[in-house]
Amino acid sequence: MKISARNVFKGTVKAIRPGFVNTEVTLELPGGTEIVSAITKSSAERLGLAIGKSASAVIKSNEVLVMVD
């Protein structure tokens, strides 16, 4: 997958906290740094996020997106 954003941080899903509308996803990067993002519940389900699964935080301007290969 190619993307225009320059800030892509690969990590592992450490925590998933679903809510009624949004889901809070915590990614652990190599070295232990954590990035937390709030994405829609449907996006979290569509991405098939699970604890221990590889995922990336994509940071562009004022947004943090989560993607998987």
C-alpha positions in Angstrom: 0.0 0.0 0.0 1.3 3.5 -0.9 0.2 6.6 1.0 1.1 10.3 0.7 1.5 10.9 4.4 5.1 11.0 5.5 4.6 10.1 9.1 3.8 6.4 9.3 4.6 4.5 12.5 4.5 0.7 12.5 3.5 -1.0 15.7 1.4 -3.6 17.4 -2.1 -3.2 18.8 -1.8 -3.0 22.6 -5.3 -2.1 23.6 -8.8 -1.6 22.1 -11.5 0.2 24.0 -14.8 0.2 22.2 -17.4 2.8 22.9 -20.9 3.4 21.4 -19.6 5.3 18.4 -15.8 5.5 18.6 -13.1 3.0 19.5 -9.9 4.0 21.2 -6.9 2.1 19.8 -3.5 2.0 21.4 -0.5 1.0 19.3 2.9 0.2 20.8 5.8 1.2 18.7 9.2 -0.5 18.8 11.0 0.9 21.9 7.8 1.1 23.9 6.3 4.4 22.8 2.5 4.3 22.6 0.2 6.2 20.2 -3.5 6.4 20.9 -6.1 7.1 18.3 -9.9 7.4 18.4 -11.5 5.9 15.3 -15.1 5.0 14.5 -16.3 1.7 15.8 -17.1 0.5 12.3 -13.6 1.3 11.1 -12.1 -0.7 14.0 -14.3 -3.6 13.0 -13.6 -3.3 9.3 -9.8 -3.3 9.9 -10.1 -6.4 12.0 -8.1 -4.9 14.8 -7.0 -7.3 17.5 -4.6 -7.3 20.4 -1.1 -8.2 19.1 -2.0 -7.5 15.5 0.4 -5.3 13.4 -0.9 -1.9 12.5 0.4 1.5 11.6 -0.4 5.0 12.8 -0.6 7.4 10.0 -0.2 11.1 11.0 -1.0 13.8 8.5 -1.6 17.3 9.7 -4.0 17.2 12.6 -5.2 13.6 12.2 -4.0 10.2 13.3 -5.3 7.3 11.1 -4.8 3.6 11.7 -4.1 1.2 8.8 -3.3 -2.5 8.3 -1.8 -4.3 5.3 
